[in-house]
Amino acid sequence: MEQEARRTLAYLCPSCRQSVAVERTVFQLAASANTLSCPCGKSALKVELMGDRARLTVPCLFCGRDHTVVCSSQAFLHQRLLAFSCAASGLDCCLVGEEGAVFAALRRLEEAADKLEAAGGERGAFLDPVVMEEVLAEVKDIAGRGGVCCTCGSTEWKLKVNFSSVDLICASCGGIMRIPAATADDLDDVCCKDRLVIKGTAPD
């Protein structure tokens, strides 16, 4: 008997700061709205599938507010890893996908949160200036070899530098590739790449 497809969802609780990770079958997610609460009882991730769209209400450790995000149901139920970010901090606030990919990303997110806490609430230009400098240098090196492109076919792109990540934005279709730039693992990850491929935006 074929095992039913499952999805792992994770976030960091803004009240107790612990990681909350739960597993749900695709059927459970599609059948009705889901509320995934932290054991402390003070925060909850809410998920609702509405036809071809998934709507999430995500508690955010980094800005203290709830974020409402919408994505395609296809991506929500089948993509290897989805990461939804806090606009204020640039850090991921919710992860959805396959168990291994989610837990690997969650470990990096916990490390970034620890760095933020260690700074005592004082926010500089970047979460980790050394990592950001090295990531930017790697991106520049890859770009210098012609290694940045978009799935839409364009090789024209713009760079946006955030607090803890770098965005590559396709100048043709507007597709975005976010490169985390907060931890040593983020730097190792980009150092392993010879190409950076932006996922283009497909027409509705």
N, C-alpha and C positions, 0 to 999 in steps of 0.2 A: 504494500500500500504506500502510495506516494505521500511523503510528509508535507503537511500544509505549510505554505510560505509564511514566514514570520518577519516582523520588523522590530528593531530595537529603537527606543526613543530615550533621550537623555537630556538633562539640564542641570544647572547648579542652583540650589535653593537659595534665594536671597536672604532668608531668615536664619537658617542654621548653617549655611554655606557648604552643606554636604552635597555630594553628587547623587542625583536621582536617575536611575536607569531601569526601564521596564521593557518587557517583551510582550508583544501582542501579535496574534495571527492576523493575516490580511482580512479574514472573515470578521474577526472582532472589530477591527477598525472600520470596515465598510458597513457593518450591520447597524451601528448606532454611534452617537457621540460618545467620546471617551474622556474621562477626567482622571488624570494620572497624578496622584497626590504624593507629596513628600511625607515620609514617616513622621516628621515633626508636626504635620497638620497645618502649617502656615503658608504653604504655597501649593499650586497645582498647575500642571500643563493640561490644556484642554484641546482636544482634537475633534474636528467634525469634517466628514467627507460629504460634499455637496455636488453630486454628479461628477463633472470632470475637474472639480477643484477641491483642494483640501485647505481647510482654514484652521490655524493654530493660534491659541492665545498662550504666550510664553512668559513666565516670570523671569525677570532679568536681574542677576546678581550685580551687574556692573553699573546700571543706572537706577535700579530700584523700582522701575515701572514695568508693567506688562506690555509686551509687544504683540500685535496682531499681524500674522504673516499668512499669505495665500500662495499656494503653488499648485501645479497640476497634480491631479490624483495619480496619474501614471508615474510621475517622478517620485511622489510620496510613497507609493506602494512598491516601486521596483528599482529605483536608483540605488546604487551601492552605498552612497553617502550623500546626505543633504545637510548643509550647515546654514542655519539662519543667524544673522549677526545683529548685534546692537549697533544702531547708527551712531550713538554717542561715543562708544568706546572702540568700535571696529572689531570687537571680540565676539566670537560665536556665543549665542545664548541658548541654542537648541540644536540637537543633532538627531538625525533620523536615518536609518539604513540597516545594513547588514551588521550583525553583532560585532565581528572583529573590527570593522572599519569604525564603528561608533565608539568602541572602547579605546581604540588607538587615538582617535581625535579627542575623546574625553580626557585622556591622560595629559595631553598637551594643554587642554583648556584649564585643567586643574593647576598645572605648572604656571600658566599665565596668571591665573587668579592669585596664586601664592606670591608671585612677583609684585602684583598690584597691591596686595595687602602689606607686603614688606616695605613698600614705599610710603606707608603710613598715610595713604590718601593723597599724597602730593603727586600731582600729575605733571610730568614733563612733556616734551614734544612727542616722545615715543616711550612705549612700555619698556623696551630694552634698546637703547641707542646703538650698542655694539652689534646686536643681532640685526637691527634694521639696516645699519651701514653695510654689513656683509651681504645681506639678502639683496640690497639694491645693487651692490657690486656684481653679484652673480647674475642678476637679471640683465644688467648692462652688458656683461660678457656674453650671455646667450644671445641677446639682441644683436650684438656686434658680429656674431656668426650667422645672422639671418635666421635665428631659431625661434622667432616669435611670429605666430600666424593665427588666423581664425578659421574655424570650420566653414565659414561662409565663403572662404577663398581669398579674403583680403589679407594683406601683410602690413596695412597701415593701422597704427594703434596709438593710444595715449596712456600715460602713466599717472596714477593717482596714489599718493602716499598717505596712509592713514596712521592712526596711533599705534596699531599693532599688526598691520597688514599692508600689502601693496595690491592695488587693482590695476590690471591690464585691461583697457577698454578698446574694443574694436572701433576704429574710426568710421567704418562702413555701416555695420548693423547694430552697433551699440552693445554687443555681447560683452560680458565681464568675466574675467578670471581673477579670483581673489587668491593671493599668495600670503599665507600667514607669515608674520615676521616678529614673533614674540619670544620664541624659545630656541634652544640649541637644536632640538629636533626639527624645527621649521627650517633652520639653516641647512641641516644635513639633507633634508628633503629636496630643497631647491638645488643643492650642489650635485645631486644625483641625476639631474635632468640635463639633456642636451637640447630639448625643445620645450617650448611653452605654447600650448594650443588653447586658444580662447574658444569657448563653446558659443557659437553664434546663436542669435535669436531667430527662431523659426517663425514665419507668419502664422497667425491664428487660422 
